Amino acid sequence: MTVKFPDGFLWGAATAAHQIEGNNVNSNWWVMEHTPDSTVVEPSGDAADSYHRFADDIRLLAKLGLNSYRFSIEWARIEPERGFVSLAEIDHYRRMVDACLDHGVEPIVTLMHFTVPRWFDRDGFWRADDAPELFERYVEAALPVVSSGVRYVCTINEPNIAAMLAGGEDAANLVANAMPNPDLLVADRLYDAHVRARRVLSSAGLKSGWTVATQAFQATGEPGSEEEVLRYGYPREGWYLERAAGDDFVGVQAYTRTLVGPGGPLPVADDVETTLTGWEFYPLAAAEGIRAAWETTGHTPVMVTENGIATDDDERRIAYTRGALEGVLATIAEGIDVIGYLHWSLLDNFEWASGFRPTFGLVSWDPRTFERTAKPSAHWYGSIARANALPDADASGTDTLM
C-alpha cells in the first residue's frame, strides 16, 4: 500500500470557539458552567484566550507544516441578543479567515459547535418551532465571514451528540457506552436547520456538510448483538449519516469504538488501554468512521474533521495518530474519496463538562501567560503533512520518511 496521500490532501487541526476563545459570556454553556450545582467540573473562563491570540495560533499551525485549520464561529458573539447582529464580531471572524489565507492555510469554518446564544436557549432551544429559521437567519448574517477565500463550511457540529445531550441530563458523557436516547424533535430541528443553511451557503458557491460523531459500533458476536447494533446505533449515528447523502461532503469525527451486546452497549473493558476521557485507545476508529460514512451516504466525499486522543503521554498521541493515518490510507486505497484529515485538537482546550484535564492538543499553553508550546507530536504530524506521506516505522520504532 502506498504511503503517499492524494495531491491536494488537507492536513490540518481543528478547534471550537467556546473551547479555546475564552469569556464566551453570551452562550448557553457559559450559563451552564456558572449555574449552582452545575455538573461542569470547572468554568471555561479565559480558556486559551485564542479570541485575542488567533493570529499567533494560525501562524504556529502554518509553521508546523499544516495546510488547513478548522475553527468555529460563535453564534452567541455574532447575535448576542435576538435580532441584534454585531458587525464587529463578523469582522473579527473574517480576520481569522484572512489570517489563514495570509499564511497559506485553508480555512474550514464551522457555523455551530454545540453552543448557542443565551436567548436561543431561553426561547425554546432546538425544540422551538422557529429554531431552524433563526439558524438560517444567523447563517445569512454570517455570510461575510465565509463569502470569499473559503471552500468548505461545516453547518452543524455533531448533531447526533447534540440530540443525545438534549435527550439526557448528564452533559459529561459526550462519547461513551452510556449515551442517552436522542431527542428526536431536536434531531429533526437540527436537520431542518442544516438543509436551510446548505441552501444559503450553496447560493454563495460554498461547499457544505455537517459533521457526525461516528462511534464504530461493533457487535460482540453473541446471539442478538448484531440486531442490537442496528437498533442502538441507527438513531445515534446512521440516521445522521443517511441525511448527509447528496451533501458536498460529510465530516467524520472519530475517537473510539463502542462494543454492543444483546443487551446494549458495554462499558470499556478493564484490560484495555484507555485515555484521559476513559475511552478505549482505538486508532482504527477513523477508518471505520470513514467507511460507515461512505457506505451510508452512497459515496458522499468524506473529510475527517476530528480525530485525536486525550493523553498526557505524547508518545501515545503519536502512536494513536500513526494508527489512525494508516487506517485513513487504507480507506483511500479502497477507493473512498477522503478530502483531508484534521487532528483534534490544535490546542489543549476546555473539554466541556470534563474541564481542562483531558488534553487533546498538539500544542500546550501556560494557564498564566498563555504562551504556546508545540509538543513533539505537533512536529511529527507537521513533518507528515509537509511530505504528504506517512513514514515507515523502522525497527527501532522511529519514523523515517520515504
C-alpha positions as CSV (number, residue, x, y, z in Angstrom):
1,M,0.0,0.0,0.0
2,T,1.3,3.4,-1.0
3,V,2.4,5.7,1.8
4,K,1.6,8.8,-0.3
5,F,-1.7,10.7,0.2
6,P,-3.5,12.2,-2.7
7,D,-2.4,15.5,-4.2
8,G,-4.2,18.4,-2.5
9,F,-5.0,16.4,0.6
10,L,-5.9,18.7,3.5
11,W,-3.7,18.3,6.6
12,G,-5.0,20.3,9.5
13,A,-6.0,20.7,13.0
14,A,-9.4,21.6,14.5
15,T,-10.7,23.7,17.3
16,A,-14.0,25.1,18.6
17,A,-14.7,28.6,19.6
18,H,-16.1,28.1,23.1
19,Q,-13.3,25.6,23.9
20,I,-10.4,28.0,23.2
21,E,-11.6,31.6,22.9
22,G,-12.4,32.4,26.5
23,N,-15.1,34.5,28.0
24,N,-18.0,33.5,25.7
25,V,-20.4,35.1,28.2
26,N,-23.5,35.2,26.0
27,S,-23.5,31.5,25.3
28,N,-25.7,28.8,26.9
29,W,-22.7,26.9,28.0
30,W,-21.4,29.9,30.0
31,V,-24.7,30.0,31.8
32,M,-24.5,26.2,32.5
33,E,-20.9,26.5,33.8
34,H,-21.9,29.1,36.3
35,T,-25.2,27.6,37.5
36,P,-25.2,26.4,41.1
37,D,-24.7,22.6,41.3
38,S,-23.5,22.5,37.7
39,T,-22.2,19.1,36.5
40,V,-19.4,21.0,34.7
41,V,-16.3,20.5,36.8
42,E,-14.9,24.0,36.1
43,P,-15.8,27.0,34.1
44,S,-14.2,27.8,30.7
45,G,-13.1,31.2,31.9
46,D,-10.3,32.6,29.7
47,A,-9.8,29.2,28.1
48,A,-6.7,29.5,25.9
49,D,-7.5,33.2,25.1
50,S,-7.5,32.3,21.4
51,Y,-10.0,35.1,20.8
52,H,-7.2,37.5,21.1
53,R,-4.3,35.2,20.1
54,F,-5.8,33.6,16.9
55,A,-3.2,35.2,14.7
56,D,-0.4,33.6,16.7
57,D,-2.2,30.2,16.7
58,I,-2.7,30.3,12.9
59,R,0.9,31.3,12.4
60,L,2.1,28.4,14.6
61,L,-0.1,26.0,12.7
62,A,1.4,27.1,9.4
63,K,4.9,26.9,10.8
64,L,4.3,23.4,11.9
65,G,3.6,22.5,8.2
66,L,-0.2,22.1,8.3
67,N,-2.2,23.5,5.4
68,S,-5.7,23.8,6.9
69,Y,-7.4,24.9,10.0
70,R,-11.0,24.1,11.1
71,F,-12.4,26.6,13.5
72,S,-15.9,27.6,14.6
73,I,-17.5,31.0,14.7
74,E,-19.6,31.8,17.7
75,W,-23.3,32.5,17.2
76,A,-23.5,33.9,20.7
77,R,-21.0,36.6,19.8
78,I,-22.4,37.4,16.4
79,E,-26.0,37.6,17.6
80,P,-25.7,38.3,21.4
81,E,-29.4,39.4,21.6
82,R,-32.2,38.1,19.4
83,G,-32.2,40.2,16.2
84,F,-29.1,42.2,17.0
85,V,-26.1,41.3,14.8
86,S,-22.6,42.5,15.8
87,L,-20.7,43.8,12.8
88,A,-17.6,43.9,14.9
89,E,-17.8,40.2,15.6
90,I,-18.4,39.4,12.0
91,D,-15.3,41.4,11.2
92,H,-13.4,39.5,13.9
93,Y,-14.1,36.2,12.4
94,R,-13.4,37.5,8.9
95,R,-10.0,38.5,10.2
96,M,-9.5,34.8,11.2
97,V,-10.2,33.7,7.7
98,D,-7.8,36.4,6.3
99,A,-5.1,35.3,8.8
100,C,-5.4,31.7,7.4
101,L,-5.1,32.9,3.9
102,D,-2.1,35.1,4.7
103,H,-0.3,32.1,6.0
104,G,-1.3,29.7,3.1
105,V,-3.7,27.9,5.4
106,E,-7.1,26.8,4.1
107,P,-9.9,27.9,6.5
108,I,-12.6,25.4,7.2
109,V,-15.4,27.1,9.1
110,T,-17.9,25.6,11.4
111,L,-21.1,27.6,12.0
112,M,-22.3,26.0,15.2
113,H,-20.2,23.8,17.5
114,F,-22.7,22.9,20.3
115,T,-23.0,26.4,21.8
116,V,-26.0,28.7,21.1
117,P,-26.8,32.2,22.4
118,R,-28.5,32.5,25.8
119,W,-31.6,34.0,24.2
120,F,-31.9,31.0,21.8
121,D,-31.8,28.6,24.8
122,R,-34.3,30.8,26.7
123,D,-36.7,30.9,23.8
124,G,-37.1,27.2,23.4
125,F,-33.7,25.9,22.2
126,W,-33.9,23.5,19.3
127,R,-37.4,22.5,20.3
128,A,-38.8,25.8,19.3
129,D,-40.8,25.8,16.1
130,D,-38.8,28.7,14.7
131,A,-35.4,27.4,15.6
132,P,-34.4,26.3,12.1
133,E,-35.5,29.7,10.7
134,L,-33.4,31.5,13.4
135,F,-30.4,29.5,12.5
136,E,-30.9,30.2,8.8
137,R,-31.1,33.9,9.6
138,Y,-27.8,33.6,11.5
139,V,-26.1,31.9,8.6
140,E,-27.2,34.7,6.3
141,A,-25.8,37.3,8.7
142,A,-22.5,35.4,8.9
143,L,-22.0,35.0,5.2
144,P,-19.4,37.8,5.0
145,V,-17.1,35.7,7.1
146,V,-17.0,32.9,4.5
147,S,-18.0,34.6,1.3
148,S,-14.5,34.6,-0.1
149,G,-11.4,32.5,0.4
150,V,-13.4,29.7,2.0
151,R,-14.3,26.4,0.2
152,Y,-15.7,24.2,2.9
153,V,-18.2,25.1,5.6
154,C,-19.4,22.7,8.3
155,T,-23.0,23.7,9.2
156,I,-23.6,21.9,12.5
157,N,-21.1,20.0,14.6
158,E,-22.1,16.5,15.7
159,P,-25.9,16.9,15.6
160,N,-26.2,13.3,16.9
161,I,-24.3,14.3,20.1
162,A,-26.4,17.5,20.3
163,A,-29.6,15.5,20.1
164,M,-28.4,13.0,22.7
165,L,-27.4,15.7,25.1
166,A,-30.8,17.2,24.7
167,G,-32.3,13.8,25.5
168,G,-30.4,13.2,28.7
169,E,-29.4,15.1,31.8
170,D,-25.7,14.2,32.0
171,A,-23.7,16.6,29.9
172,A,-20.4,14.9,30.8
173,N,-20.7,11.8,28.6
174,L,-20.4,13.0,25.0
175,V,-18.9,9.8,23.6
176,A,-19.1,6.6,25.6
177,N,-21.1,3.5,26.2
178,A,-23.9,5.2,28.1
179,M,-25.2,7.7,25.6
180,P,-28.7,8.8,26.3
181,N,-31.6,8.4,23.9
182,P,-31.6,11.2,21.4
183,D,-34.3,13.8,21.5
184,L,-35.9,13.1,18.1
185,L,-37.6,16.5,17.9
186,V,-34.2,18.2,18.3
187,A,-32.8,15.9,15.7
188,D,-35.5,16.9,13.2
189,R,-35.0,20.6,14.0
190,L,-31.2,20.3,13.5
191,Y,-31.7,18.6,10.2
192,D,-34.1,21.3,9.0
193,A,-31.6,23.9,10.1
194,H,-28.8,22.1,8.2
195,V,-30.9,22.0,5.0
196,R,-31.7,25.7,5.3
197,A,-28.0,26.5,5.9
198,R,-26.9,24.4,3.0
199,R,-29.3,26.4,0.7
200,V,-27.8,29.7,1.9
201,L,-24.3,28.5,1.5
202,S,-24.8,26.9,-1.9
203,S,-26.2,30.2,-3.2
204,A,-22.9,31.7,-2.3
205,G,-20.9,29.0,-4.1
206,L,-19.7,27.3,-0.9
207,K,-19.4,23.5,-0.3
208,S,-21.0,22.4,2.9
209,G,-21.9,19.4,5.1
210,W,-22.4,18.5,8.7
211,T,-20.1,16.5,10.9
212,V,-21.2,13.3,12.6
213,A,-19.6,11.7,15.7
214,T,-19.1,8.1,14.4
215,Q,-18.9,5.5,17.2
216,A,-17.6,2.4,15.5
217,F,-20.4,0.3,16.9
218,Q,-19.4,-3.3,17.0
219,A,-21.4,-6.4,17.8
220,T,-19.8,-8.8,20.4
221,G,-20.9,-11.8,18.4
222,E,-23.3,-13.0,21.0
223,P,-26.8,-14.0,19.7
224,G,-28.8,-10.9,19.2
225,S,-25.8,-8.5,19.3
226,E,-25.9,-7.8,15.5
227,E,-29.6,-6.8,15.8
228,E,-28.9,-4.6,18.8
229,V,-26.1,-2.8,16.9
230,L,-28.6,-1.7,14.3
231,R,-31.3,-0.8,16.9
232,Y,-29.0,1.1,19.1
233,G,-26.7,2.6,16.5
234,Y,-29.2,3.9,13.9
235,P,-30.8,6.8,15.9
236,R,-27.3,7.7,17.3
237,E,-25.3,7.6,14.0
238,G,-26.9,6.1,11.0
239,W,-29.8,8.5,10.7
240,Y,-27.5,11.4,10.6
241,L,-25.2,9.8,8.0
242,E,-28.2,9.0,5.8
243,R,-29.1,12.6,5.8
244,A,-25.7,13.6,4.6
245,A,-26.4,11.9,1.2
246,G,-26.1,14.4,-1.5
247,D,-24.2,17.0,0.6
248,D,-20.9,18.3,-0.7
249,F,-19.0,16.4,2.0
250,V,-19.7,14.7,5.3
251,G,-17.4,15.2,8.3
252,V,-16.3,12.2,10.3
253,Q,-15.4,12.7,14.0
254,A,-14.0,9.5,15.4
255,Y,-12.1,8.7,18.6
256,T,-13.0,5.2,19.9
257,R,-15.3,2.2,19.5
258,T,-18.5,1.0,21.3
259,L,-19.0,-2.7,21.8
260,V,-22.6,-3.7,21.8
261,G,-24.0,-7.0,23.2
262,P,-27.6,-8.3,23.0
263,G,-28.5,-6.1,26.0
264,G,-27.0,-2.9,24.6
265,P,-23.6,-1.1,24.8
266,L,-20.9,-2.4,27.1
267,P,-18.6,-0.5,29.4
268,V,-14.9,-0.3,28.4
269,A,-13.1,-3.5,29.4
270,D,-10.7,-3.3,32.3
271,D,-7.9,-4.9,30.4
272,V,-7.6,-2.4,27.5
273,E,-5.7,0.9,27.3
274,T,-7.8,3.9,28.0
275,T,-7.4,7.6,27.5
276,L,-7.9,10.6,29.9
277,T,-11.6,10.6,28.9
278,G,-11.9,6.9,29.8
279,W,-12.3,5.9,26.2
280,E,-10.6,2.8,24.7
281,F,-7.4,3.5,22.8
282,Y,-8.6,2.6,19.4
283,P,-6.8,4.1,16.4
284,L,-9.0,2.3,13.8
285,A,-11.9,4.4,14.7
286,A,-11.2,6.9,12.0
287,A,-11.1,4.3,9.2
288,E,-14.3,2.7,10.4
289,G,-16.0,6.0,10.6
290,I,-14.9,6.8,7.0
291,R,-16.2,3.5,5.7
292,A,-19.5,3.9,7.6
293,A,-20.0,7.5,6.2
294,W,-19.0,6.5,2.6
295,E,-21.3,3.5,2.5
296,T,-24.3,5.0,4.3
297,T,-24.4,8.2,2.3
298,G,-24.0,6.5,-1.0
299,H,-20.5,7.8,-1.6
300,T,-20.5,11.4,-0.3
301,P,-16.9,12.7,-0.1
302,V,-15.6,12.3,3.4
303,M,-13.5,14.7,5.5
304,V,-12.1,13.6,8.8
305,T,-13.0,16.7,10.7
306,E,-11.9,15.4,14.1
307,N,-9.7,12.6,15.3
308,G,-7.4,12.5,18.3
309,I,-6.7,11.3,21.8
310,A,-6.8,12.8,25.3
311,T,-3.5,11.9,26.8
312,D,-0.6,13.4,28.8
313,D,1.8,10.9,27.1
314,D,2.8,12.5,23.8
315,E,4.3,9.3,22.6
316,R,0.9,7.6,22.8
317,R,-0.5,10.5,20.9
318,I,1.9,9.8,18.1
319,A,1.2,6.1,18.2
320,Y,-2.6,6.7,18.1
321,T,-2.3,9.2,15.2
322,R,0.0,6.9,13.2
323,G,-2.5,4.1,13.6
324,A,-5.3,6.4,12.6
325,L,-3.5,7.6,9.5
326,E,-2.6,4.1,8.4
327,G,-6.4,3.4,8.5
328,V,-7.1,6.5,6.5
329,L,-4.6,5.4,3.9
330,A,-6.3,2.0,3.7
331,T,-9.7,3.6,3.0
332,I,-8.2,5.8,0.3
333,A,-6.6,2.6,-1.3
334,E,-10.1,1.1,-1.3
335,G,-11.3,4.0,-3.5
336,I,-13.0,6.2,-0.9
337,D,-12.9,9.9,-1.6
338,V,-11.2,11.3,1.6
339,I,-10.7,15.0,1.3
340,G,-8.5,15.5,4.4
341,Y,-7.6,14.8,8.0
342,L,-8.0,17.4,10.7
343,H,-6.5,16.4,14.0
344,W,-8.3,17.2,17.2
345,S,-7.1,19.5,18.5
346,L,-4.6,22.2,17.7
347,L,-4.6,23.3,21.4
348,D,-5.2,21.7,24.7
349,N,-8.7,23.1,25.5
350,F,-11.8,23.2,27.6
351,E,-13.3,19.8,27.2
352,W,-16.9,20.7,28.1
353,A,-18.1,19.1,31.3
354,S,-14.7,17.5,31.9
355,G,-12.9,20.8,32.1
356,F,-9.3,21.2,31.2
357,R,-7.9,17.9,32.4
358,P,-8.3,15.9,29.1
359,T,-5.5,17.2,26.9
360,F,-6.1,16.6,23.2
361,G,-3.8,19.3,21.9
362,L,-0.8,19.2,19.6
363,V,0.1,22.4,21.4
364,S,0.0,23.2,25.1
365,W,-0.2,26.6,26.8
366,D,0.6,28.2,30.1
367,P,-2.5,29.0,32.1
368,R,-1.0,32.2,33.4
369,T,0.9,33.6,30.4
370,F,-0.9,31.7,27.6
371,E,2.4,31.0,26.0
372,R,2.1,28.3,23.4
373,T,4.4,25.3,23.3
374,A,4.3,22.8,20.4
375,K,4.5,19.2,21.6
376,P,6.8,16.6,19.8
377,S,3.6,15.2,18.3
378,A,3.0,18.5,16.6
379,H,6.3,18.5,14.9
380,W,5.9,14.8,14.0
381,Y,2.5,15.4,12.5
382,G,3.7,18.5,10.7
383,S,6.5,16.5,9.0
384,I,3.9,14.1,7.6
385,A,1.8,17.0,6.4
386,R,4.8,18.5,4.6
387,A,5.7,15.2,2.9
388,N,2.1,14.3,2.2
389,A,3.1,10.8,3.2
390,L,3.2,8.5,6.2
391,P,6.7,7.4,7.1
392,D,7.6,3.8,7.7
393,A,8.4,2.9,11.3
394,D,11.8,1.3,11.3
395,A,12.9,-1.5,13.6
396,S,13.8,0.9,16.4
397,G,10.3,2.3,16.3
398,T,11.3,5.8,14.9
399,D,9.9,7.3,11.8
400,T,11.8,7.7,8.6
401,L,10.1,9.5,5.7
402,M,10.1,7.5,2.5
